[in-house]
Amino acid sequence: MKKILITNDDGIASDGLARLAAASAAFGEVWVVAPDSQRSAVSHSITLRHSVDVWKTKFPVPGVHAFACDGTPADCVRIGVLNIVPGKPDHVLSGINFGYNVASDIQYSATAGAAFEAAFQKIHTIAFSEGACDIHEVTDRYLTEIMAELMEKPLGINEIWNVNFPGCSLTECGGVLRDRTVSTDAFYRDRYSETKVSSDRTTYMVDGIRNWNATEGTDLKAVFDNFVSVGIATNIT
């Protein structure tokens, strides 16, 4: 039986993690090692200067071996692969993230960072994300089908499958677009709001403007047009 390790960056209690674990049970023995709380945008960072605590925890999906971790998502993968899952997992799945991981956002994403750590450990990996909303119709329709397809498709060195489900109703979805490239367009046009605290101190807060333009053939264009985006992302760092 295949062994599947699952993590995320939204935390052990997230709905997307439970839904991914439930779908994965059809493919093998499921192990979850996930952060104890929100860890979005920490990218591929790992903990070096202090220890990382991991503990068994209750999980809403029966039969899942579940552990919470006070480290980063990449820590979760490293510890899960090297210490927790007997032998090594056959697959690592990351997600389902609350919010897209497309275009330039991939470099910041801890969903992708955890997946790239698994790829570095030479394990076949898929990252899953969906629109930041409560509409899961498209994800529910295509998740198991895409998992079955991609688990059988090989990847190159430091490559991951990156899947994004649009946050729309099933009737609005145009289907699945494969071979999507990572867009070089920005998902957000970054800027910082500025507040003067004192004569010598200023605070800055990210205040990005949503970009609605994307190049044809890319992951960003696919989700903008209400398609499921399937493609390969490569860790170039």
N, C-alpha and C positions, 0 to 999 in steps of 0.2 A: 504493500500500500504506500502511495506517495505521502510524503510529509510536507505540509505547507505551513510556512511561517508568515504571519500577518502583522503588520504594524501600521501606524499612521502618525499624523502630527496634530490631530484634533483632540487626542486623549483617549484613554481607555473607555470612557463612558460615552463616546460619540455614537450616534445612530449609524453613521456610515460604516464604522468599523464592525458593528454587530451584523449589519446587512451583508457585508463582504464575507465575514466568517460563516454566516449561515449558507451563503451560496457556495462557499469553498468546501463545505462538508461533503458535497456530492463527488469531490475529486480526491479526497484522501483524509488523512489525519491532520487536524487543524491545531496549530499552536499560535497563540497571540502573545506578543511582548510589545506593549505600547506605553507611551508616556502617561504619567499619572494625571497630567493636566495639559492644557494647550501649549503647543510648541511650534506654532506656525512661523515660517520665515527664518528658521535657524539654519536652513540649507543643509550642508553635509557636515556640520560641526560635530565633534566628539569630545567627551570629557577626559581630560588628562591630569588635572591638578588635584583632584579629589576622587574618592570612591563613588560608585554608583550603586544605589540600593534597588533591589528587585524583589517583589513579593507576589505570592499567589493571590489571586483575587476572584471574586464571584463574577460570572459572565452570563449574559442573558441567553446564550446559545448553548444548548445541551451538548456535552461531549467535547467541548473545546478546552484545551489546556491554556489557561489565561494567567498572565503575569503583568503587573504594573511596574513601571520603572521611573525613577526620578531623574533620568538622564534625557538625552536628546533622542529623536527617532533613529539616527544613525547608531547611537549607543545601543538602542533596542535591538537593531539588526545584528550588530557585532556580538552582543552577549547571547542573543537567541541562537545565532549560528554556531558560535564557538563553545558555548557552555550549557545551553538549555535544551535545545532540540537534540535528541539522541542521534548520533551520526551527524548528518547535515540535512537541512531541508532540501527537497527537490525543487521547490519554488518559493520565492518570496513575493508576497503581494502587499502593496502599500496603498492605503486609502480606506474607504472611499472618501476623498477629501471634500470638505464643504467649501466649494469654490474651485474654479478652473485652474489647472496648471498647464498653461500654454504660453507660447511666445517667450518674451524675456523673463516672465515670472518664474520660469523653471529654475533659473540660476539661484533664486532665493528660496524656493520651495523646499520644505523639509520632507514633504511627501516624496518628491523626486530625490532629495538628498539621501533618504533612507533606501530608496530603490537603487541609487547609484552605489551605495555601500554594499548592497547585496551583489550587484554586478561585479564590484571589486573583489568580492569573496567568491566569484565565479559561480554564482547561482542565478538561474533563469528567473527574471523578475518582470513584474507588470505593475505599473502605477495606475490607479484609478481616481478620477476626480469628476465632479459634477457641478452644475450651477449652484450658486449659494442661495438656495431657496428650498421650499418644502415640497416641491414637485419632483417626484421620483419615478414617474411613469416610464420614461425612456430607459432609465437605469434598470428598473425592474424587468423591462421587456428584453433588453439585450445583454445584461451582465453575464449570465451563465453561458449564453451562446458565444460571447466573445472570449470568455475565460477558456472554454473548451478549445476554441480555435487557436488562441495565442500560446497556450501551454505546449502545443505541439510544434510551434514555429521557433526555429533556432535564432539566437542573437549573437552578434559579434562581441568582441572584447569591449567592455565598459558601455555596452548598449542596454537599454531597457525599452520595453513596450510602454507607451504612454497613451492612455485612453481617457477621453473626456466626453461625458454625457451632457447634452444640452439641458438646461433647466426650462423645459417647455412640456406641454402635454404631448401624449403619444400621437394624437392626430396632427399636431403641428410639426412633428419631427419628419425630416426627409429621408431617414434611414442612416446607414453607416457609410462613411467615407474612409477608405483605407489608404495607406501610403502617404499620409499627411506629413509634410515637413514642419519643423519647428519654425514658426514665424519670426522674422527679424523685426517685425513691427512691435511696438510697445502695447501691452494691454492697458496700461495706464501711462499717461504723460505726467511724469513725476514733477512735483513741486513741493515746497514746504511753506506752511504758514508760519509767520514770525511774530513773536510777542516779546516786547522789551520788558524784562523783569526789573532791571536796575540799570544804572549808568554803564556798568561794565558786564552785564549778563543778558543774554537773549536766549529764549527757548524756541525750538523749532519742532513742528509736528508735520508728518507726512500728510499731504492733502492733494493726492493725485486726481487728474481729470481723466475720465474714462475715454478711451480711444475706440471709435466705432468703425475704423477703416482697417482692412486687412487684405493681404495679397492672396490671390487664388492659389489653391493647392496646399494651403497651410492649415495648421491646427486651429489658429485663431479665426480664420475665415469660416471653417467648418462649424464651429460652435456659434458664431454670429448668425449663421444661416440655419440653425437648428438641426444640424447633423451630428451624429456621433463621430468623433475624431479618433482614428487609430493610426499611430505612427511610431517610429523609433526615435528616441532621444539618446544622444551620446554625451558622456561625461568627458569634456575636453580639458578639465583641470588636472 
